[in-house]
Amino acid sequence: MSKVEDFLTASEEQEVVGAILEAEKNTSGEIRVHIEAHTRKEHYERAKEVFHLLKMDNTKQENGVLIYVAVNDKKFVICGDKGIDAVVPTDFWQSTRNSIQTHFEKGEFKEGLVAGIIKAGEELNSHFPWQSDDTNELSNEISKG
């Protein structure tokens, strides 16, 4: 697989966006997925850079979660803002990563993303439940670089 466009089909992309919408329905948290071909940077550093470029560090409660995928590098990162990072259990990021990894190893990329989104949404809901004055602060669409 050499192209970002080949990573997910159009219908799989819509299923991932649907999972984001569903996960965000019960929380003020924000979840984004970013897919790009390659980075010359260390993957976690690039994910943090994308986090900033997508303005995920500007949410009111600092509760954004990004799933970053570098397709050609066969690497991905899940990271969150200060608000969520301060309240999740210590094994949350690794267990979520493991959930995604299990699917990715089988070539089940959509399923891996959906699993990570659902897990992040459940955790966000437990710490940042939806309030009547919440607004969707960020796009739910998959960004690509």
C-alpha positions in Angstrom: 0.0 0.0 0.0 1.7 3.2 -1.1 -1.0 5.8 -1.2 -3.0 7.5 1.5 -6.1 7.2 -0.8 -5.7 3.4 -0.7 -5.6 3.1 3.1 -9.4 3.3 3.4 -12.2 3.1 0.8 -14.7 6.0 0.6 -17.3 3.9 2.4 -14.7 2.9 5.1 -13.9 6.5 5.6 -17.6 7.3 6.1 -17.8 4.4 8.7 -14.8 6.0 10.6 -16.5 9.4 10.5 -19.7 7.7 11.7 -17.7 6.2 14.6 -16.4 9.6 15.5 -19.9 11.1 15.5 -21.2 8.3 17.6 -18.3 8.5 20.1 -18.6 12.3 20.4 -22.4 12.1 21.0 -21.9 11.5 24.7 -18.9 13.7 25.4 -17.5 17.2 25.0 -14.3 15.6 23.8 -13.0 15.8 20.3 -11.6 12.9 18.2 -9.8 13.3 14.9 -8.0 10.9 12.5 -5.2 12.1 10.4 -3.6 10.0 7.6 -0.5 10.8 5.6 1.9 8.8 3.5 5.2 9.4 5.4 7.1 11.6 7.8 10.8 12.2 8.2 10.2 13.1 11.8 9.8 10.9 14.8 6.1 9.7 14.6 5.1 10.9 18.0 6.6 14.3 17.3 4.8 14.5 14.0 1.5 13.5 15.6 1.9 16.3 18.1 2.7 18.7 15.3 -0.5 17.6 13.4 -2.4 17.9 16.7 -1.4 21.6 16.8 -2.0 22.2 13.0 -5.6 20.8 13.4 -6.1 23.2 16.3 -6.8 20.2 18.6 -4.9 22.0 21.4 -7.5 24.8 21.3 -10.5 22.9 22.7 -12.2 24.4 25.8 -11.5 21.4 28.1 -8.2 20.3 26.5 -9.8 17.0 25.7 -8.9 16.2 22.1 -7.7 12.8 20.9 -5.8 12.3 17.7 -5.2 9.0 15.9 -2.3 9.7 13.5 -1.3 7.2 10.8 1.7 7.3 8.5 0.7 4.7 5.8 4.1 4.1 4.1 5.9 4.0 7.4 3.4 1.5 8.8 3.3 3.5 12.0 0.5 5.1 14.0 0.2 7.2 17.2 -2.7 7.9 19.5 -2.3 11.0 21.6 -4.4 13.4 23.6 -4.4 16.9 25.0 -3.5 17.8 28.6 -7.0 17.6 29.9 -7.6 14.0 29.0 -4.1 12.9 29.6 -4.3 14.1 33.2 -7.4 12.0 34.0 -7.1 8.7 32.1 -5.7 5.6 33.7 -2.0 5.1 33.2 -2.5 2.2 30.8 -5.2 3.9 28.7 -3.0 5.1 25.8 -1.1 1.8 25.5 -4.3 -0.4 25.8 -6.0 1.8 23.1 -2.9 1.5 20.9 -2.9 -2.3 21.4 -6.6 -2.4 20.3 -5.8 -0.6 17.1 -2.6 -2.6 16.5 -4.4 -5.9 16.7 -6.6 -4.9 13.8 -3.9 -3.2 11.8 -1.7 -6.3 11.9 -4.5 -8.2 10.1 -4.9 -5.4 7.5 -8.2 -4.4 9.1 -7.4 -0.6 9.1 -11.0 0.6 9.3 -11.8 -1.8 12.2 -8.6 -0.7 14.0 -9.5 3.0 13.7 -13.1 2.4 14.8 -11.9 0.3 17.8 -9.6 3.1 18.9 -12.3 5.8 18.4 -14.8 3.8 20.4 -12.3 3.2 23.2 -11.3 6.9 23.3 -15.0 8.0 23.2 -15.9 5.8 26.2 -13.0 7.2 28.2 -13.8 10.8 27.1 -17.4 10.2 28.2 -16.4 9.0 31.6 -14.3 12.2 32.3 -16.0 14.7 30.0 -19.7 13.9 29.7 -21.7 15.8 27.2 -23.4 19.0 28.5 -26.3 20.8 27.0 -24.1 23.8 26.1 -21.4 21.7 24.3 -20.6 22.4 20.7 -18.7 20.3 18.2 -15.4 22.3 18.2 -13.6 20.4 15.5 -14.4 18.7 12.2 -15.1 15.0 12.3 -13.8 14.4 8.8 -10.5 12.5 8.3 -7.7 14.9 7.5 -5.0 13.9 5.1 -1.5 15.2 4.6 
